[in-house]
Amino acid sequence: MRINKCLLPVLAATATALAGCSGGSGPSSADRPDIPLAGTHWAIDSLTVDGAKKAAPTPALHVEFTPDGRAQGNAGCNGFNGEAAVDGDAVTVGPLTSTDMGCADQGFESTFRELFTGKLEARLDGGDRLTLTTPGGDTINLSEQAAAPLKGTRWNVETLLEGRTAASLPAGTRGRPHLTVGADGTARGNLGCNNFTATVKVDADTLTFGSLAVTRRMCAQPQNELEQKLYGTLSSGPVTYRIQQRTLTVTAQDGSGFGARATTR
């Protein structure tokens, strides 16, 4: 086959141009490694909507991404759970299921739910700060939060346990009961209406409370009901405790107990 020598420069230039075009494109999203989100407790710090920043009302709000492609957490009042697929630097959040607890102010939670859906751009800064950006430019701003220590943390009671069943607190008692274990071997808190103090012995995975000294305030029935349950758990002898990131579970030998969440960073 004979090639016209006049065409050689043209062919060479064309090949160079094609090489330049193919080499100039960046890696596709499929080529980028998935952003590492699983295994970290991400505290929700703030939301930015139309340029205005809304700070989270408490430090207990959070999102956790699981290795099997789900997201779970709490954005103010209700817990949520749903699919969250990570692909490169994108996170696609599916429909979320949530608990149905009525709370006085759910504005922050409602805004979060509006933003935390569909395809979001994920960016890590310094490995411990995460920004999720919606197609419209609004952002969810999060930061890595270490597991809370047992001692010195204020634990707000959020659920009552009976065997494998978890139930919400009685109406009108949310935000009242709490527990703090001190480094000095004492515990203090609120049972839903009355405050209490006690000594406490901390072992590897058990807590043993001494006799509870309780105030004598008159309380309504929902508070009384909650108080009896929590008093019964703490006074039942050694109880098992377990901490998962910011969640504390306390279980008596009969299977009753409570779940609490850290409210201090």
N, C-alpha and C positions, 0 to 999 in steps of 0.2 A: 504494500500500500504506500502510495506516495503522498506526502503532506506538503502543501504549498508553504514554502519558507516564509512567505509574507504573513501567514496566519500564526506562526509561532509566538510572536510578541503578544498577539491578541489573546491566544489561549493561555499564555503565562499570566497575563494581567487578570484574566477572568478567574483563573485558579486562585490567584492571590486574593482577589476580592471575596471569593466564596469562602476561603479560609478565614479571612478577617471577620466575615459575618458570622460564621459558625463559632468562632472562638470568642466573640464579643458578648455572647449571651451568658448571664450569670446562672448559677445553679438553680434548678427548680426546687419547689418546696419538698418534692420527694427526695431530693439529694441532701437536704439539710437534716441533721439529727434532731430527734424530738427534744424539745425543751424539757429539762428535768423538773417536773412539778410534783410527782408522787413521792410520798414519804415525808413530806414537810407539812407542818401545821402553819397555814398562812393566815395571819391576823388581818382582818379588814380594817384598814386605817381610815380610808376616806373614799368618797365618790366625787368625781368631777363631772358636772352636767352643764353643758352650755357655758363652760369656762368658770362656773362657780363651784367651789369645793365644799362638800358636806362632810364633816368629821363624824366618825363612828361614835355613837352615844356611849358605848362601853367597850373595854378591851376584850370582851368575851366573844365578839363576833369573829367568825373564821370560816375558811374553806379548806377542805382537804381533798386532794386528788389521789385516787387509788390506782394501783398498777393494772387493775382489770378494766380501766376506762370509765370510772365513775367519779362524781364529785359529791361531797356531803359537807354539811356545816350548819351554821346558824347565822342569820343576818339581822337579828334583833329581837325576835319573839319566837318564831317557829323554826324547827329544824327542817332541813331540806335534803333531798337525795335525787340524783338523776345521772344520766349518761353524760360523759365529757370526754370526747375523743381528742387526743393530742396528735397533731400531724405537723412536724417541723416546728415552726413558731406560731402555729395556729391552734386554738382550742375551740372545738365545736360543742356547745352545750345543748343537750336535748331538753324535752319537757321535764320539769321538776315536780316531784311529789313532796308534800310537806305536812307537818302536823297542823292542827287547826285550833291553836290556843288563841283566845281573844286577848289582845293587849291594848292598853290605853293609847299608845302612840306607835304606829307601824309605818310612819312616813319613810324612814330610812330603809326599812326592809322592803317596802314596795318599790322604791327607786332601785335598790339593788336587784330585785327580781326583774325589773324592766331592762337592766343592763346585762345581767348574767344570763344571756340566752343567745342562741345562734353562733355564728362564727366570730371569734374574738382574736385579735392579734395579741400575742404574749411576748413580753420583754422582761428579761432579768437584768437587774443592775447590781453588780457586786455580789451576785449569788444569793443575796438575802432580801432583795426587794423585787416585787413582781408587779407589773402593770398590765392590765387587760384592757384593750382598747376596742370599742365597738366600731362598726363601719361608719358611724356618724361622728366619731372622734371623742365621745365621752369615755371616761376611764374609771376602772375599779383599781384602787391603789392598795397593795397588800405588802406585808413584811413577814419574814420568817419569825416564828415565835417558839422559843424553847419550851420543853415540858416544864410544867409548874412543879415546884418542890412541895412536898406535903406540909412542911413546917413554914409558918410565916405567910402562907397564902390564905386569902379569904375565899372559902368555898361556898357558893350559893347553891342551896338545895333546889333542884329543878324537877326531879321525878321521885316517885315512891316505887319500891321494888317488892314483888311478892313472887318468889321463885324466879321464873323466866319472864314474868310479866312486868312491864314498866307502865306506870300510870301517872298522869299529870297531877299536880298539886290541887287540892280543893280550891274552888272558886274564891277569889279574894285574898289568897295567901301568897301568890307569886311575888318573889322579891324579898319576902320577909325572912324565911329560915336560912341560917348560914352557920358555918363552923370555921374556926381558926385554931390550928394546933400550934402552940408556941414552942420555941426551942428550950424553954425552961420547964417543960414537963406539965404544962397546964393547957387546958382547952377552954374556949369560950365561944359563945354564939347566941343564936336565937332559935327557938323551937317552932316558930310560927306566930307566937304571941309573946311569950315570956323569954327573957334572957336567961342564960345559964353559964355556970363556970364549973370546972371539974379538973381533977388531975388526970393525966393520960400517960400510959406507958406504950411506947412505940417499939414494936419488934419488926422482924423482917417483912412480914405481910399482915400483921395484926395490930389492932389498937385495943387497949384495955382501959376503959374509963373508970375512974373512981365514982363515988356518990355525987350526983349532980346537985348543985345548989341552984335553985330556980326561983326567980321572982314570982310574986303572987298577984299578978294583974288579972282582972276578970276579962275573959275573952269570949267572942262569939263562937257558935258551934263549928264553923269550918276550921277556925284556928285551933279550937280544942281537939278536934279530930286529928289534925296534923300533928299537934303537939304530943298527943298520946302515942302516935306511931313512932315519931322520932325519939321520944323519951324511952320507949320500949326497946328500940334498937340500941341506943347508946348505953342502956343500963343492963343489957342482956349478958354481960361478960365479954370475953374476947370476941372481937368482930374482925372479919377479913376486909382488907382494903386493897384497892388496885388503882393505879394512876395510869391513864393513857393520855399523853400530852397535857391537855387542860381539863380532863374529866376525871373525877374521883368517884369510885363506886365503893360503898360500904355495905357489907352483907353480914347479917347475924347468922347463927348456926341454923335457925329455922327457915332460912331463905328470905326473910324480910330484910329490908334495908332501904337505901336511897342512893340516888345519883346526884352529883353536884358538879358545878363548873367553876373554874378559877375566874375571879373577877378582878384580880390584880395582876399586872405584868410581872 
